[in-house]
Amino acid sequence: MSPIQLPSSELEHLKLTQVSKDALAKAHSSYTHRNPASLHAHQLACQCQPGGNTRTVLHANPFPLNFAWGNGCTLNSLDGHTYTDFLGEYTAGIFGHNDATIRAAIDEALTRGWSLGGNNMYEKRLAKLVCERFTPTMELVRFTNSGTEANMMAVATAMAWTGRTKILVFRGGYHGATLSFRNPPKGSATKSVNLPHEWVVGTYNDIARTEEVLSALPPKSLAVILVEPMLGNAGAIPGSLPFLQYLRSYASSHDALLIFDEVMTSRLSYRGLGHKVGIQPDLMTLGKWVGGGMSFGAFGGRRDIMEMYDPRKSGGLAHAGTFNNNVISMAAGCAGCKVLDEETTNRLNDLGERLKEMVTDVIEKHLYGDVPHTDGADEGSLKAPGHHTTNGTTNGTLSDTHDHQFSNGTTINSPMYISGIGSILAIHFPPSYPHLQSLFYHHMLSKSIYLAERGFMALNIKLGMNDVKMFVEATGEFVERYRGMILAC
């Protein structure tokens, strides 16, 4: 019997997969040798926690780093290594580490006690700051303990207001632990801890497919559209203006509500990303950075809707939460909102835009420019078969390449690129070659740069241009070293 002949494209894929796996195995070995204290801490944690973990996103292979302390824009691991922090606690750590103003506000608040069982002055100050900052959307606001809670409450509010049950969300969307609509990794379980609402799942940035989904709904059944103006967890994918405008128009014309989940994106402009693009939702949600990086969330919006929670009125809605107004988060939030004033917000987002430009340039230079490179020879050389897939999202997932326009106007589909707005960014590789993404993560760690294993970044206000230059230089070294492997995708 003749052996099975695989198509050349499949052979190239298998070869590239093996080469990238071998390179990653070397990186894991080096990482393990360099971080024995973190490994030991992980092994101890595994005795009491499933996988040594109590927050899934923090797991990384072969084991996560453990940190001893942070200061400014740096983190120090148990093994004594210092890293420049480009992850920024997944957007919550916008103030960097141990900010003096926020620290002083917390210390002062703690001198007065922290579980008072009643109203306090901090919550009133913070509510005023939030409503003034996020005007005109935020007419009235209520506080929660997390962005997850804020989105849960916003959805429940919309259902109560409309008397309807259908909720439109989008593949790739992430609104909290029980409100996650990312496609699960291939081969993973299909079980979910999502709330058992009547979810209707659309395709982000695709008006035609969204119309198809909505047209199939029973009349007057849609309560709310819940959407991020830029997908955060799925890889910093900005919503197109026509798409967001369509959602606003549809909600208004069908007596449904529009919620902008700005737990992450509210930091991308002084008054939030929705305000920047000129679209006003009915409700919006906020996250931990607004609470000074402490445990915090908020939901609010139109006065007539939020007044359902007025306890002075009979027949209203109740909203409980022992720590909704805890003095630590309230005091930290008051201080943090003043630290992150409009000038500081703009400076940080300008820095992020500069980083995005410089990373794009260095990818262009080392992937396609006439520069010295190794063609991945030390990691297994592969010749590129060419690029012919397109960019964008399909069913909430990224495609294998992204349209990149060179400075001379030429466009090519690039297998490595950076996306995002301002201070929230992500480095992407083809999803069909996940080892490359992990390889980039370990390369950046070896250069003393900390980011998410999936390539996600959220800049903090302690970072400066020298840090950006260091990041860009390290990225260039990665592209040069693994150029052949990247182009072979």
Secondary structure, DSSP 8 states (H G I E B T S, - for coil): -------HHHHHHHHHHHHHHHHHHHHHHHHHHH-HHHHHHHHHHTTTSGGG-SSGGG--SS----EEEEEBTEEEETTS-EEEE-SGGGGTTTT-BS-HHHHHHHHHHHTT-S--SS--HHHHHHHHHHHHHTTTT-SEEEEESSHHHHHHHHHHHHHHHHT--EEEEETT-B-STTSB-----TT----------EEEEE-TT-HHHHHHHHHTS-TT-EEEEEE-SEESTTT-EE--HHHHHHHHHHHHHTT-EEEEE-TTGGGSSTT-HHHHHT---SEEEE-GGGGTTSS-EEEEE-HHHHGGG-TTSTT------TTTT-HHHHHHHHHHHHHS-HHHHHHHHHHHHHHHHHHHHHHHHHHHSS----TTGGG------------SEETTEE-S-EEEE-TTS-EEEESSEEEEETTEEEEE--TT-HHHHHHHHHHHHHTTEE--TTSEEE--TT--HHHHHHHHHHHHHHHHHTHHHHHT-
